[in-house]
């Protein structure tokens, strides 16, 4: 192992000792009234206040075709105004940045994928962590530089794990080693049909991220940095550690609904 990488891993472990105690404390009172009361409701159930839309080919703030909308208390991604998808990948960003937090996203896939969509985007969405701002994206940029906690739905037959990680414009370590591919699969079970699924993410700056479903940690990764490919066009963002950013939810051509987007800010616990 390269000595610099070895030192970085040691520093990561040291930084996380304090947060490990936090996590033990949070786990011991999971579901407690105190934790629930301290959660921030990022989605208010009424409108898109506090969020900014960015869709490929359109400036930040333009919600083409009313792609992101609120109906009956649900944040929906819809494509009824699209004749064809035409690579119009979209994201809706929190206006605030976050660094150390727990995030809960409850989602489900519905309906049919819009015409002209990539096959891999079937029942595919994600929560993008530590995103660059929508205003800093090129008008034709497809994905923000970020870490994607991927959400996948089953086709009714085949196995297809959800809660995997993808790295648009970023790099991570898995089991202490740099991971050079774009996506790394979790070990979750497959969720078929239009059922609601809650993906929980524990994000501790650039140090470590856990993906959790039904109380089971299905994936962990460390050492978050800016770098790598899978973003087009490539934005002018300096390489280095990735310790904070906006949170965004995707529109990747398949209708998806979100009825919970909650955050427990852990940054205050660091002070």
N, C-alpha and C positions, 0 to 999 in steps of 0.2 A: 504494500500500500504506500502511496506517495506520502512523505512526511507531512506536507502541508494539509492534505486531506485528513490524515490521522489526527493532527492538531485540531482541525475544525470539528471533527467528530467528538473529540474530548471536550472541546469548548461547548458544543451543543449539549452534551450530557450534563456538564456542570450547570449550564443555564437552566436546564430543565429540572434540576433537583428541587428547586423551590416550587416550580409549577406542579411537580409530581405530588407534593404535599397538598397543593390546592385541589388537584384532581381527586385525591383520596377523600378529602373533605367533601367535595361536591358529590362524589359517588355515594358517600355514606348518607347524604341527605337528598339523594336524587328523588325528584317528585315532591320534595317538601314545599310547604307554602312559601317559605322565604325565597327559595330559588325561583319559583314560579312568579312571585310578585316582582322580582327584580328583572325579569325578562323584558326586553324592549320589543314591542310589536312593530317590526319594520314595515309590514303591510297593514294598513288600518282597516281594511275590509270595505272601504267606501269609494276610494279613488286612488290615483297614482301619485298623490302628494308625497314628496320625499324621495322620488325616483326620477331618473332621466333615461329616456329610450335612445338607443343608437342602433340603426339598421344599416347594413352594408349598402352603400350607394346614396345614403341620405345623411344630412347633417345631424349632429347630436340634438336631441329634443324633438325631432320629427317622427311621429309614430305612424309610419306608412300603413294605410289600410286599417287603422285602428287595431293593429296586430296585438298589442297588449291592452287589455281592457278589464274592467271590473263589472261582474254581473252576479247578483244575488250573494254578495259577500265573498266571491271567489275571484282571484286574479287569474285571468284566462289568456292563453296564447291562441289566437284564431287566425284562419287564413281564408275567410269567406270573400275577401276583397282581392285575392290573388288568382289570376288565371293560370300562372305557373310560378314556381318558387324562384327560379332565376338567381340562385345563390344569394338571396337576400337574408343572410344570417343576421339575427337580431339579438340584442341583449337589453335588459332593463336594469339600470345601475342604482344602487343607493347613492344619495347625494353625500353621505358621510363616509369617511374612511374608518377602518377598524384594524386592529393588530392582534390582540389576544382576546379570544372570545369562544363561546359555544354557540353554535347555530343549529336550529331545527328547521327543516323544510319539509312540509307535507305536500305530496304531489300525486297526481295520477294522469295517465295518458288516456285520451278519448278519441273517438272518430277515426277518420282516415287521413293518411299523409297527403299533403297537397301535391298536385302533378308537378313533374320536373324536379323532383327531389333526389338527392343521393340515397342510394340503398342503405348505407350505414346509418342514416339519420332516422330510420324507422323507430318510433317510440324512443327517441333519444333527446335528452335535454341535460341540463346541468346547473349547478351552483358554482359560479366562478369566484374564486377567493383571491384576495390581494390584487384586484384588477387595477390597471391603469384607468384614468378617468375617461369617460366617453368623449369629452372635449379634446383630449389629446390624441384620439384615434384619427387616422387618415379617413377621409370620407368613404373610400372604397375598402377599408380594412375589414377582413372577415371576422376575426376574433380578437378580443383584447388580450394583451399580455397578462397572464393570470395563471392560477392553478385551478383546474376544473375537477370538482367532485361530480362525477358523471352519474346521470340518472338514466337507466335503461329499463324498458318494459319487455316482457316476453311476448312471443308470437303465438302462444297457446300450445306449443309443442316442444321447441328446443330449449336447452339450457342457456341462460343469458344473465350473467351476474350484473347487479347494479352496484352503485357506490364505488366504482373504479376511479382511477385518477388519470387525467390527461394534462399535458404540459405545453400549452400554446405560448411560445416565446419564453419558456422557463425550463429549469432543470431541477431535479430532486435526487435524493439518495434513498434507495430501498435496502433495508438490512445493512446500512452503513456503507453501501457502495453506490457510486453514481449510476443512475439508470438512463441509458442512452436512447431508449425508444420513446414514442409519443404517449402511449397509453399503457397502464399496468392494471391488470384485472384484479378485482377484489375476490374474496372467497364467499360472497353472499349467495343466498339461494335466489332462484328466479321468481319474479312476481308477474304472473300472467294476468291478463284482463284489465279492466278499468278500476282496479282496487286502489285505495289510498295507501301510500307508503311514506313513512317518516324517516328521512336521512338526517342523522345528527353528526355534526362536525365539531371537533375540538381543535382550535387553531391557536398555536402559541408562537406568534411572530414568524420568524424565519426558521425556528428551531424544529418544530414537529407538528404534524397534523394527524389526527385520528378520524376515521370514518366509522360510524356506529349505526347499526340497525337492530332493533329489538333487543337492545342491551348488549349486543355482540360486536366487538371491535373487528371489523372485516378487513381493515387496511390501515397501515401507518407508514408515514414517510417523513424524511427529515431534510435539513440543509437546503431550504428553498432559495433559489437564485434566479436572476434574470439571465437569459441566454437560450441558445437552441433555436429551432425553427418552428414550423407549423403555424406561422402567422404571415398573412400576405395582404398588402405589402408590409415589409419589416419596418416597425416604427423605430425612431431614433431614441431609444431608451438605454442609458448606460448599463452595462453588465454590473452585477453585484448582488448583494443579499436582497431578498424580497421579504420584507418584514411587516408590511401593511398595505392597505389598498381598499378600494371599494368592493362591494359584493354585487354580483349581477346574476340574473336568471336568464336562461337562453330561450330563443325561438329558433329551432333548427329544422323546421318543416313539418313536424307532427304536432297536432293540437295537444296541449298539456294544460293542466289546471293546478293552481297552488292555493291551498286554503290556510296554510300556516307558514309564516316566515318570522321566526322569533330568534332573538339574540340575547345572550347573557354576556355582558361586557366584563372580561376578566382583567382589563388593564388597570382598573382601580385597585385591584388586589396586589398589584406590583409595587404600589407606593408605600 
